Amino acid sequence: MDNVDGKVAFITGGASGIGLGLAKVLVKAGAKVVMADVRQDHLDEAGEWFAGNGQKDSVLGLRLDVTDRTAYADAAEQSLRTFGKMHILVNNAGMGISGSVKQARFDDWDWGLGVMIGGVINGITTFLPHLLAHGEGGHIVNTSSMAAVIPVKNFSIYGTAKMAMIGLSECLRADLAEDNIGASAFCPGPVQSNIRESGQTRPEKYRRNSGLAVQEQQLAARSNSPLWMDPVECGERILRGIRRNDLYIFTHPEFKDGTAEHFAAMLAAFPDEPINTERANAIRYLLSNPIFKEELAKKR
Ligand SMILES: NC(=O)c1ccc[n+]([C@@H]2O[C@H](COP(=O)([O-])OP(=O)(O)OC[C@H]3O[C@@H](n4cnc5c(N)ncnc54)[C@H](O)[C@@H]3O)[C@@H](O)[C@H]2O)c1
């Protein structure tokens, strides 16, 4: 989608941090944006920002918990009633959730994966029929993280969810290219945002048996570093990725060497044995995916 002027985007977690940064960038580029967010205070503040900028009519703020399928369907309907169509879906709502797997309880896993995987599936399943039906093409961005590419200690829940966003984006790319719908896994490093307040979005039902309450309090006390990326700069990088239909949208070159180590470790794990040609021929369709060659060709 090289031109977003006149297009419509739905951004979950769109009223704060990275999502809001992208909303500002998309509106500046001529798009209409639905900011869907579970926090009303974030929606109010974001709405005021756009109103103050004379861009009130370019945005719609909707209160939505992405894990609620019925509410998601209502939000989609309201978005289409307001702006007519939807072209860009940004599955971005998420939280900071960390702590050793030794402490994590079902409440922590269910909340983390429910929002960061379940919420994304709800978004895709709700909007994809519409994206396919209008025939104008589209793009789906799934917010992952560098913590998916380089999973570090104490990030089991977060890393599991964010790694799923890479796999999902690759699958969407393969399935939807023929329908002119692009897909990107967006993998930022540290960005200035309100992610430290994640605990405020944890539903009551997932508080009773959490093992990560201490880590949540520690996160709440952490402040943004000026070294972290500005969310609007981040949004500009996402828009560039949408325009170029990049499969991976990376933002921080500092992570390149660690990524190379990750893939080198995987390659080194293969059995050092001759290939069984007969077996290879029987499973040829499993052995490679053209999306990777296409992506490499684009970078040359
Ligand atoms: N900030 C970073 O350094 C960083 C790095 C890598 C990835 N990420 C990812 O980026 C995404 C955005 O995070 P951010 O840093 O901008 O944080 P943020 O807290 O500023 O914004 C996230 C927004 O998502 C909303 N949200 C949370 N749960 C929701 C739900 N169930 N339904 C709807 N909205 C919900 C929150 O209310 C919030 O407004 C997250 O998926 C996060 O994991 C952030």
PDBQT file of the ligand as one rigid body, heavy atoms in Angstrom, charges set to zero:
ROOT
HETATM    1  N1  LIG A 401       7.600   0.553  24.314  1.00  0.00    +0.000 N 
HETATM    2  C1  LIG A 401       8.474  -0.366  23.951  1.00  0.00    +0.000 C 
HETATM    3  O1  LIG A 401       9.668  -0.238  24.226  1.00  0.00    +0.000 OA
HETATM    4  C2  LIG A 401       8.029  -1.573  23.167  1.00  0.00    +0.000 A 
HETATM    5  C3  LIG A 401       9.009  -2.379  22.573  1.00  0.00    +0.000 A 
HETATM    6  C4  LIG A 401       8.610  -3.480  21.842  1.00  0.00    +0.000 A 
HETATM    7  C5  LIG A 401       7.270  -3.763  21.689  1.00  0.00    +0.000 A 
HETATM    8  N2  LIG A 401       6.338  -2.977  22.286  1.00  0.00    +0.000 N 
HETATM    9  C6  LIG A 401       4.924  -3.308  22.075  1.00  0.00    +0.000 C 
HETATM   10  O2  LIG A 401       4.294  -2.188  21.504  1.00  0.00    +0.000 OA
HETATM   11  C7  LIG A 401       2.904  -2.227  21.774  1.00  0.00    +0.000 C 
HETATM   12  C8  LIG A 401       2.446  -0.873  22.262  1.00  0.00    +0.000 C 
HETATM   13  O3  LIG A 401       3.027  -0.625  23.539  1.00  0.00    +0.000 OA
HETATM   14  P1  LIG A 401       3.526   0.803  24.023  1.00  0.00    +0.000 P 
HETATM   15  O4  LIG A 401       4.931   0.655  24.429  1.00  0.00    +0.000 OA
HETATM   16  O5  LIG A 401       3.143   1.843  23.075  1.00  0.00    +0.000 OA
HETATM   17  O6  LIG A 401       2.694   0.910  25.400  1.00  0.00    +0.000 OA
HETATM   18  P2  LIG A 401       1.510   1.860  25.885  1.00  0.00    +0.000 P 
HETATM   19  O7  LIG A 401       1.125   1.323  27.214  1.00  0.00    +0.000 OA
HETATM   20  O8  LIG A 401       1.926   3.292  25.817  1.00  0.00    +0.000 OA
HETATM   21  O9  LIG A 401       0.353   1.608  24.844  1.00  0.00    +0.000 OA
HETATM   22  C9  LIG A 401      -0.356   0.399  24.806  1.00  0.00    +0.000 C 
HETATM   23  C10 LIG A 401      -1.841   0.709  24.766  1.00  0.00    +0.000 C 
HETATM   24  O10 LIG A 401      -2.511  -0.547  24.643  1.00  0.00    +0.000 OA
HETATM   25  C11 LIG A 401      -3.698  -0.468  25.427  1.00  0.00    +0.000 C 
HETATM   26  N3  LIG A 401      -4.170  -1.807  25.776  1.00  0.00    +0.000 N 
HETATM   27  C12 LIG A 401      -3.638  -2.669  26.662  1.00  0.00    +0.000 A 
HETATM   28  N4  LIG A 401      -4.393  -3.758  26.754  1.00  0.00    +0.000 NA
HETATM   29  C13 LIG A 401      -5.431  -3.604  25.890  1.00  0.00    +0.000 A 
HETATM   30  C14 LIG A 401      -6.552  -4.382  25.543  1.00  0.00    +0.000 A 
HETATM   31  N5  LIG A 401      -6.779  -5.555  26.139  1.00  0.00    +0.000 N 
HETATM   32  N6  LIG A 401      -7.394  -3.920  24.607  1.00  0.00    +0.000 NA
HETATM   33  C15 LIG A 401      -7.188  -2.702  24.016  1.00  0.00    +0.000 A 
HETATM   34  N7  LIG A 401      -6.163  -1.908  24.335  1.00  0.00    +0.000 NA
HETATM   35  C16 LIG A 401      -5.290  -2.353  25.258  1.00  0.00    +0.000 A 
HETATM   36  C17 LIG A 401      -3.294   0.341  26.649  1.00  0.00    +0.000 C 
HETATM   37  O11 LIG A 401      -4.410   0.915  27.289  1.00  0.00    +0.000 OA
HETATM   38  C18 LIG A 401      -2.362   1.374  26.025  1.00  0.00    +0.000 C 
HETATM   39  O12 LIG A 401      -3.056   2.572  25.732  1.00  0.00    +0.000 OA
HETATM   40  C19 LIG A 401       2.707  -3.356  22.773  1.00  0.00    +0.000 C 
HETATM   41  O13 LIG A 401       2.235  -4.498  22.087  1.00  0.00    +0.000 OA
HETATM   42  C20 LIG A 401       4.105  -3.595  23.307  1.00  0.00    +0.000 C 
HETATM   43  O14 LIG A 401       4.284  -4.899  23.760  1.00  0.00    +0.000 OA
HETATM   44  C21 LIG A 401       6.685  -1.890  23.016  1.00  0.00    +0.000 A 
ENDROOT
TORSDOF 0
